[in-house]
Each structure stands twice: as structure tokens, then as C-alpha cells.
């Protein structure tokens, strides 16, 4: 779950908000902090993140470039 996010970050600009649950990163399922860290490290090589997020309103994909 996203507990805090910097309003100047690319993730925030792409639509990621506090309270959303991240289910996948670049089609890799994440279910804990360790899985999240591993998926982000792998995504850094592709220079792009594709997140499957769940909010109270909907489940959706959010994509944005890294770096």
C-alpha cells in the first residue's frame, strides 16, 4: 500500500496516490515490501514502470518513465 508519495515525483504526476495498493510492477506480482523492492530493481533496467494499482474506485494500470 502506498503510505506516502512525493507530489513532485513522476509516480504522483502519473496518478499514484496515497492509499492505493500496488498489485504488480511490470507484470510481476508483488505482495510484500521485499517483492516490491525486487520488482523496482528489475524495472530500473527497462527505464519504465507499469503499475497495476487498486484504489477504492477502480483497479487500473499506471505507466511512467523512470529517471
N, C-alpha and C positions, 0 to 999 in steps of 0.2 A: 504494500500500500504506500502511496506517495504521502509522506507525512509533512514534507516541506519542499518548496520549489522556489528558486530564484526568479523573480519576474523578468530579469534581463537575460535569462537563459534561452537557448534555442528550443528546448523542450517546452517551456512555458509559451513561447511565441507560437509553437506548433499546436498548442491546445492542451498540454498536460496540466492537470490541476490537482491540488491537494485533495486527498480522499479517493482518488482513482486507484484501482487495483491493476497492476501490470501483470498480465497473464502470459504474454510471450514477448520475446525480443528477437527480431529477425527470424520468426517462425520457430524459435526454440522456446519450449515451455519453461517458465520459471515459477517456482512455488515457495522459494525462500531467498534470504539475502545472499547466501553463497551462490545459488543458481543465477541470481541477478548479476552479481559481480562477474561470474564466468561468461555470461552471455554478452555483457557490455565489453569485456576484454576482447572477445572474438569479433564483435561488431566494429571495434575500432579499426580493424584491418580493412573492412569494407567502406569505412568512412560514412556510413549511413545507418540510422536506426529506424526500424519499423516496429512499432509497439502495438500490441493488442491490449487495449485497456478497457476496463469495465468501470462505469460510473453508475450513479443512481438512475440516470436517464437512458443509457444505452451501452452496448459493447461496440467498440469501433477500433479501427486501425488509425494510427497517427505516425506519419513518417517525417523525418527531418535529417539534414546532414550533420555530421559531427565536425568539430574543429573549425 
